[in-house]
Amino acid sequence: MTKKKDIEFLRVTHLRGPNIWTYRPVIETWLDIGELENHPSNKLPGFYERLTGLLPGLMEHRCGVGERGGFLERLRDGTYVGHVLEHVVLELQNLAGMRTGFGKTRQTAEGSGIYKMAFRTRQEQVGRAALAAGKDLMMAAIEDKPYDLAATVARLTDMVESLCLGPSTSNIVDAATDRKIPHIRLTDGNLVQLGHGARQRRIWTAETDFTSAIAEGIASDKDMTKDLLKSAGVPVPEGALVKSADEAWEEAQDIGLPVAVKPYDGNHGRGVSLNLMTEADVKMAYDIAVKRGGSQSVIVERFVLGNEHRLLVVGRRVVAASMGESLWVTGDGKLNVQELVDSQINTDPRRGTTEEFPLNIVQPRESEEVLLDLQRQGLTPDSVPDAGRKVLIQLNGNVANDVTDNVHPAVAEMAALAARVVGLDIAGIDLVAQDISRPLEEQGGAIIEVNASPGLLAHLKPAPGGKVRNVGAAIVDQLFAAEEDGRIPIIGVSGSRHTALIARLTSWLLQMSGRYVGTACEEGVYLNGRHVARGPLSEWESGQRLLLNKNVESAVFANGNRMILTDGFSYDKCSIGVVTDAGGHEDLGEFYINDPEQMRTVLRTQVDVVLPEGYAVLNASDAVVADLAELCDGDVIFYGLDAEVPALAAHREDGERAVFMSAKGFVMAQGMDEFAVLPLSCLPKGHANSQEAVLAAIGAGWAMGLSPDLIGAALRTFEWNTKKN
């Protein structure tokens, strides 16, 4: 037992898939709360006041009460510190910008002081750090010691920003989740797989596996882009490619002042100088463009009068549009330009240094484009403008005002055409127009740039009063048709009896139906029957590899009870969930699983993840397993050696499906009607004592829509070959 008023973490485990707590990843910790077992929250003087003073957001935690303030009610009335720690950790994650809400705490045995606590986390390292910080914060509140909450939140926030998905990618993933499309994060960055196996798609922020490398190459070549757009009838500003500052000035005079100068292969407006009127400005702009673009080749083109707009094109339509605004400061006769920028521009809450912010911090001393604009006004960042003088900091450089509803159909059509000409499935179209509600031709407007991998934040976090555009949903809709969910058929087998055999049999049935099947079980990983070396991978990781494989059209998993308790499932949902038995011969005491009710909690995990259109295939001969039928969101098929088993017989009387043995063979029954009978000759060679496993496989195959003839033929040709090819 730990010392009085202290907590010891006995074990901390990241359950990466659906588990005994919930269907999402959690961190599970086993706590020894020591003598605090005898000191619930209402017996700790001043604890309530100190804790709520540190974390006022705990008021929003509903807890088991089910309403705002529910947790505080429990805290006042008296609850154990393990439960308190759960809510402290959740609140720390929320304060760090990683919104979570699920948590549970359960005592392992009466009076033991040992608790199991689980809390939802979206990133393992952040969750572990929040757990450690939560313990320190709570102990400080118990012992009436100071605690630096601001420093903790800042540290956790930094971790969230560096380790979690970026806001743009998160918006796409959230949209996929809304459509029940699963996702797998493939790297520590923003590369994400949507869907499983052969039905997957991939995104990398605003790029997809539809995004052509050729199109990206064209978009980065501004001169080529302009030529292609012009040939397709898209209005672009006339201009020329130059390779020296003198040539830039000559072309500027030929085109007619004012002009714009930009890098040949730049993007996102970097190195672009606008409204240039003098030789000195044009030549300086040329040098800036060379430095930014890394090439002597620079574009000089006509300066288009109007406001800069960014139109986001997804597929063949514009889904969002923002308008730029020029940045100005007003002098007060005291502050220099840099100080005015900091006090009048950088205080905008939309500005920041990380990808969470749609607008960047403006740093005049570090931006050559800003320095040029200041120089043209006879100023430097250290100049002190007279009181009332307006100073231009940046022209058309901040696109954040939503104008989606104002875009003229002809403008939207032209933007979509520009994306198609370049070949991009997702594109940011930059255009200049005085009035976005009028066709470009009427006002001398033009498309000035086509960007691959466009930023999405301006549409997700527009200027105050602007409408948030769910661009992530548009991208997901482009990747998946309305009726698609990116899922392949997944069959999960749980229990302790014949699970590997059932998995291999079921895989063979599916393979015989023409599917490319991946299988993960205790024997290893199989791709269409071929054994694949697992190497150093765990069972969970091996299962994930199947879902990443683009060849796999169906996947079968044999999930041991220990894997459920130490990792969770490697899939989020399944089409078929098979449960064989309650594990009476397996010792799980080390996990505090000691009785049938606790074992039921483990087994129900497999049934809980069955899709509404799916099936649970349950052993009716095991009462604990049979009782799981009421938890299934889909349909249920019972199987058993004896047709008279009460659960199976009652199921048939209700008109439902069942598979059982008779003197004639393996019976597939719909209600009281025997739908089909597979002769005993279908029993695979060498498996005379595996009739129960064969029944389970028949049930899974039937649930998958396979015909009795195919199931029978597959069983007769099955070979239990464990040879590693």
N, C-alpha and C positions, 0 to 999 in steps of 0.2 A: 504494500500500500504506500502511496506517495505521502509526503509530509502534509501536515494540515494546511489547508488553504493553498493548494497547488494542484496542477493538472499535469499528467504525463501522457504523451502520445505513445501508445503501445504499438500501433500499426497505422500507416497511412497508405491507402491504395487508390490509384486512379482507375475507376471502372469505366472503360472507354466506350462501351456500348450498353444496350438495354440490360438491366440488372434487377436485383431483387427489390430495389428502391423505386426505380422509375425507368422509363424507356429512353432516357437521355443520359449522357455521361455525367458522372458525379465523382467527387472525392469522398471516399469512406475512411473514417478514422475511428480507431478504438481508443477510448479514453479511460484512464484511471483517474477519477476525480478525488481520490484520497478521502481525507476527513471532511471535504466539502460535501460529501454524501449526507452529512449530518447538518449541513448549513444551506438549506434552500434559499432562494433569492430574498424572500421576505424575512429571513433571519440574519441577514447581513446588513448591519446598520449603515444607512446612507448610500447603499449600493444602487438602489433604484435611481436616486437623484443624480448621482455621479455618472452613471451609465447613460441615462437619457440626456444629460447635459452634453456629454461627448458625442452622442449619436441621436440627435433629435429625429432623424429619419426613421427610427424604429417605430414611430407612431404609425407608419404606413404598413407595417407588417401585420397581416391578418391572423396568422397562425391558425390553430385549430378552431378558434372562435368564429372565423369566417367573416370578420368585418374589420374595418380600419380601427386600429388601437387594440386589436385582439391580443397581440403578443404582450403589450404593456399591461393588459389586464392579468395575464398569466404571471408576468413578472411581479406585479404587486401582490397577487394572491400567494405566490410561492411556487417556483419551478426550479429544477436542478440546473447546475451551472453548465452541464453538457448541452442542454437545450438552449441556454442563453448563448453559449459560444456559437451554436449553429446560426442564430440570427445576427450576431455580431459579424461573423465572417461574410454572410450574405450582404449585410449593409456596407461593409468595407469594399466589396466588389462593386456594389452599385455606385458608391462614391467615386470609385476609380473609373467609371464609365463602362463597366461590363455588367449590364443588367441581368440579374438572376433573381429567382424567387423561391425555388424549391429547396426544401430541407426537411430532414426527419432525424429524430434522436430516439433511441430505444435502449432501455436497460437490458443487459444480457441475463441477469439473474437477480432475484429479489435481494436487496441489501448488499450486493457485491461491490458496488462503487464502480463497476466496469460498464461503460456505455458504448454503443455503436452510434456514430453520428455520420450522416451523409448530407452533402450539400451540392447543389448544381454549380458547375463551373464551365465556362466556355474555353478555358485554356488551362492546362494542368499546372504550369509553373506559376501562373497568377493565382490559381486556387491554393496551391501549397503555401505561397507567400502570404496570402490573406489569412490562411489558417494560423500560421505562426504569429502574425501580427495581431490577429483576433484574440489569441490566448494572452499575449502581453497586455493588450488594451483592457481586457476583462479583469485580469489580475490587478492591474493598476487601479481599476475602479473598485475592486473588492478591498484592496489594501490602502485606499485613499492616497495614492501616489500620483504625481504628474505624468501625463502622457502626451507626446507630441503627435497629435492626430494629423496635422497638416503635412508633416514630413512623411508619415506613413502613406497617406493618400497620394501625395506627389510621387512617391516611389512606385506604388501600385499602378498609378496612372501611366507612368513611363513604361512600365511593363506591358500594360494593355496596348498602348500605342505601338510598341515595338513587336509584340508577339501575336496579337490578335489580327484577324482579318481587317483590312482597311474599310472605311465606311462605304465606299463605292461597291466593293466586292460584297460586303455584308448586305447591302441593299438587294443585290442580285440573288444572293443565297437565301435571304428572307423571302423574296418573291417565289423562289423555287419551293421553299418549305410550305408556303401558303397553298401551293398546288400539289402538295404531297410528294414532291420530287426529292429523293434523298440526295445527300451531298457528302463528299469526302474531300478533306483538305489534303492536297498532294505534297505540299512543301510548307516550310515555315513562312512563306510569302503568300501571295494572293492567287496562286494556281489552284483551282478547285475543280473537282469532277462533279458534275450533276448527273445523277442516274447511275446505274450499275451495268457492268459487263458490256454486252453488245449494244445496249441502248443508251450508253453514256454520251454526254457532251462535256466539253471542257471550256472553262473561262479563265482568263487572266486579266482581272479587272474588266476593262471595256474591250478586250479582245476575246475572240472565241475560236474554236477549231474550224469555224467557217472563214475566219479572217485569213486572207491570202498574203503570203510573203511578197508576192509580186505587187499586190495592191499597196502594201506598206512601203515598198521600195518606190513606187510611183509617187505616193503621197509625200515622201521625204524629198523628192526631186521637184521643186517648185516650178521650174521652167517647163519640165515635161508635163506636169499637172496642168499648167496653164494652156499649153498647146492642145492637150486632149480635150479640155473643157471647151476651149474656143471652137474646136472642130465639131463639137456636139451642139453648138449653139448656145452654150452657157456664157452669160456676160462676164467678162474678166477685164481688169484694167490693162491697157496696152503697156508694154514694157520691153525690156531687153536684158540680156545677160552680159555682164561686164566683168573685166578681170583686173581693173586698176582704178584708183581713185580718179585719175584724170579722165578715164573713159566713162566713169560714172557721171561726172559732171557734164561731159559732152552729150551723153544720152539724155540726161535730165533736161538739157536745153532743147534737144530735139523733141522730146515728149511734151514739154511745156510744164512750167512750174505752177503749183507745187508738186513735189514727187514724194514717193515713199521708197525706202531702201530696206531690203531684207536679205538674210542669208539664202543661198541657193538651195541648201538642204536642211534648213531649220524647220522647226514646228512649234506650235503652241505660242506663237508670237514672240519668241525669243530673238533678240537682236534686231528687232524691227524698229525703224525710225520713221516718223510720219510728218507730213506737212512741211517738207523741207523747201526753203526758198532761196538759200544762198549757196555759193560755191563752197564756202568753208563748212557749212552744215552738211552738205552732201558728201564731201570728202571725209568728214569725221564719221558720218553715218556708215560710209563704206568700211572704214577701219573697224567699227563696232561689229558690223555684220561679218567681216572676215574672222574676227576673234571669236564670235559666238558660233559661227558655222564651221570653223576649222578649214575653210577653203577660200582661195582667192576669187572664186566665182560668186558673184553677188547680183541680185536682181534689182534693177531700177524700174519703177513703174509709176503710172499716173496716180496721184493721190486722189482717192475717191471721197467726196464730201459726204458727211453723214455720220451716223452712229454705228459703231461696230456691234454686230450681233453674232451669237453662236447658236446654230441650229443643230440639234442632235438628231441624226438620222439612224434609225434602226430598221434594217431590211429595206423596204421601199416607202417608208413614211417618216415624216418628222414627228417626233414624240415629245419634244421640249424645245423651247427657245428662250434665250436670255439676251438682254441688251446691255451693252457696255455704258460706262459713264466715265467722264474725265475726272481726274483727281485734282482738286485745287485746295490751297490753304490761304488763309487771310492773315496778313501781317498785323502785329500789334505794336511794332516799334521796339519790342524787348527781346523776343525769342528769335533765334536763327531759324533757317528753313528746316533743318533736321529736327529741331525741337517742336516746331509747328506741325511737322508731319507726325511726330510721336503723339502730340496732344490732340490733333484734329482728325487724323486718319487712322493711325494704328490702334486707337481705342475702340474701333469697330469690333464687336464681339465675333464677327465672321472672319477676322484676320488672325492668323497664327502661323507657327513654324512647322506644324505637322500636317499630315494628310487629313486630319479631322476637320480642318478649316478650309472653306471654299476659296478664301482670299489670302494672299501672302502678306506678310509684314513688308511695308515699303521702307527700303533702306537707301536713301539717295546717294550716300557715299559709295555704295557697292554696286550701283546700277549705272552703267555707262549711258543707257538710254535716258535715264532721268537726268544725269549730269549734262547731257547734250541739251535737253529741254531747258534746264536751268541756265546753261551758258547762253542760249539764244535769248534769254530774258535778262542777261547781264548779271547773273547771280551764281552763287555756289552754295553748297549745303551750310556753310558757315555764315552766309550773308544774313543780315537782319532787315527784312522788308519793312517799309514804312507802315504805320498803322493804317489799316483799311485797304492796303494793296493786295490784290488777288494774284496768286502765283500758281501757274500751271505746273503740276508735278508729273502727271502722266496722262497722255491722251488716249482715250478709248482702251484703257488697259485692264478694266475690271468688269468682267461680264457676270452680272449677278442679279439683274432685275428681270423677273419672269415676264415674258411677253408672248407666251405660247398661244394664248387665245386670240392674239391680234394678227398672227401671221396670215398674209393673203395666200389663198390656195395656189396662185401662180408662183409665189415665192417658195412655198413648200415643195411644189412640184420641181422647181429648178434645183433646190437643194438636194432632193432625193435623186435627181438625175446626175448631179455632180458626184454623189457617192457611188452611183452605179458605174459611171464612166471610169472612175478610178478603180472600182472593183471592191470597195469596202462594204462589209455587211453592217458595220457600226462605224459611223464617221461623225466628226465634229466639223460642221461647215461654217467657216467664218465668212461673213459678208458685211458689206457696208451699205446702209440705206438711210435715207432721211426719215422714211416712214415705212415700217415693216408691213403695214396694212395695205400698201399699194404695190403693184408689180414693179420689179426692178427697172424695167425698160422705161417706165414713165418718169423716173427720177434720176437716171444715170447711175443707179446702184450697180454693184458688182460683187461677185464671189472672189474673195482674195486668198483663201487658203482652204485646203481639205486636209483634215487631221485624222490619222489613225490613232487608236487607243485614246479617245477623247476623255477628258475629265468629266465626271458626273456630278461632282459636289455642288456646282452652281445651280443645278436643277433640284438637288435634294435639300440645299440650304440657301434658298434665294434671299434677296433683300427683304426687310420687314414689309409685310403686306402682300408679298408674292406668294403664289400658289406652289406648294411642293408637288413635284411631278414624280410619279412612281416609275422611274425609268428602268429600274430593275425588272419590273413585271413585263415591260415591253421587250427587254432582252430575252427573258425566259420564254415569252410567247414566240419569239423569233426562232428559238432553238427547239422548242417542243410544240407540236400541234396540240390543239385543244384537248384531244382525247388521249394524249400521251402523258405518262408519268415517269418515264425513264427507268421503270422497274423491269427486271427480269424475274421469272418465277424462281423463288427461293424456298427450299424445303429445309426446315430445321428439325433435327432429331435430338431429343433430350431424354435423360434417364441413365440407368447404369447397366441395362441388359440389352445385348445385341445391337447397340446403337451403330457401331461401325458396319455391321452386316446390313442393317436396314438402310443405312446411307448408301452403301455400295450397290445394293439391290435396286434401290430407287433410282440411283444414277444410271444404272444399266437400262432400266425401263425407259427413262427419258432419252438416253442415247439411241436406243432402238427406234424411238419415235422420230429421229432425225435431228435432234438438238445436239449442239456442242455443249457438253456438261462439265462443270468443274465440281470437284468433291474435296472436302476437307474433313478428315476424321483422325482418330488416334493412330491409325496406321500410316498416315501421311496425306499428301495432296495428290490428286489425280486430275488430269485434263483429258477428257474423253477416254478414260480408262488407262491412260499412260501415267505411271507413277513419276512424280516430279520431286526432286530432292528438296526437302524443307530447309536444310541448312540451319543457320542459327535462329530462324524465325520461331516465334511462339505459335501456339494454336490460333490465337486471336489474329496475329499478323498474317498467318497463312490464309486464314479466311478472308481477310481484307484483300490479299493478292488476287483471289478469285474475282472479287468484285471490281478490281481494277483492270482485269484482263478483257480486252475488247472482243476476244473470240467467244467468251462464255455467254451462252444463251440461257442457261439454267444453272443454278448452283445448289448443291446439297451439303449441309453441315451437320456433323455429329458433335453435339455440344455436351461435354462432360460437366457434371455438377460443379466440380472444382473450377472449371473455366468460367462458369457463370458467376461464381463467388469471387474470383480474382481478377477477371477482365470484363465480364459481360459478353454479350453476343457481338460478333463482328458485323452484323447487319442490323438495320433499324426495325424492319418489318419483314414478314415472310408470308408467302402464299399458303404454305402448309406447315403446320406445327405438329410433330409427332412426339408423344410422351409415352414411354414404355413402362415405367414403374416408379415407385416412390423411393427407390434406393435403399431398401432395407439392409443390404449387405455392405453399404459404403459408410465408413466412419468419417463424419464431417464435424466431429466435436471441436476440432481446433477453430472452426468458424462459429462456434456456439450454435450449431444446428444439431439438436439432440432429441427432437421428438417429431412425430408425424406432422403436426401443425407447422412447425418451422420448415420441415422438408417441403411441405405444400407451397410455402412462400418461394422456395427456389424453383420448383417445377412450374408454378403458374407463370413465371417469366416467359416461358416458351409460348404459352397460350395467350398471354397478354399482347404479344406482338403480331398475332395473326391478323391479316388485313380483313376488313369487313366482307370482302368478296371471297375470302379464303376459307380454309378448313382446318380444324383441329382433328387429328387422328389419334384417338385415345384408347388405351388398354382398359377395356371395361372390367377386366378381372381384378384390377387393382382399385380398391374403393377410393383411395386418395386421388388417384389419377382420374377416375370417372367423375368425381365431384368437380373437377376443373371445367367440365363442359359448360357450366353456368357462367363462366368468366369469358367465354369466347365471343368475340364480336362477329365472327363468321359462322359457318355451319360446322357440324360435328359428325364425324364418322367414328363409330365405336368398332373395335375389333376384339376378338377373344376366341379361345379354343372351344368354348362351350356356348352354344346359342341361348342357353337358359340362364346365363349370368343376368341377374336382375337389371342392371343398368342397360345392358344390350337389349334385353327383351323389351323393356319399357320404351327404349328408343325406337325399336321397330314398330311397336304399337302406335307410336306418334307419327309413323309414316316416314321416318328418317333412314339414312343409310347405315349399313352395318356389314362387317366382314367376319365370317366365322367358319369353323370346321364342321363338316358333316361326314357321314360315311362315303358320300359321293365325291368329296373334295373340298376345295376352298370356295365358299359361297359368298357371292356379292348380292346383298339383299337391299331392296328399296321398300321400306315398310315390311309388310308380310309377304311381299312378292320376291321370289328369288330371281334377281335380275340376270345373273349368270353363275355358272358353276365351273370352276377350273379344276380339272382332274388332278388327282394326287401325283400323276406323272409330271406335273409342272414343278414339283418340289425340286430345287436344284440339287445336283448330285453332291453327296457328302453332307447334306444338311437335314437329315431325317429328324434331328432334334431341334430344328430351328423353325418349326411351323409358325410359332408366334411372330417371329421376325418376318416371315414371308407374308403373313396376314397384314402386318403393319405396312409393308411395302406395297401390297395390293391396294390397301386403303389409300396410300399416298398417290399411287398411280391413277386410281379412279378419281380422286379429288382433282388431279391434273387434267382430267378429261380423256385419258387413254382408254382405248377400247379393251374389252375382255380378251379378245383374240390377240391383240398386241401384247398385253400383260402376260398372257400365258406363254406366248412364243419367247418373250424376253426371259421369263423365269427358266424355261427349259434350256436356254443357251447360256445362262449365267455361269461364269467360272470364277471361283474365289482364288484369284491369282495375286499373291502378294509380292511377286518378283519385281524388283526395282529395275525398270528399263533404263 
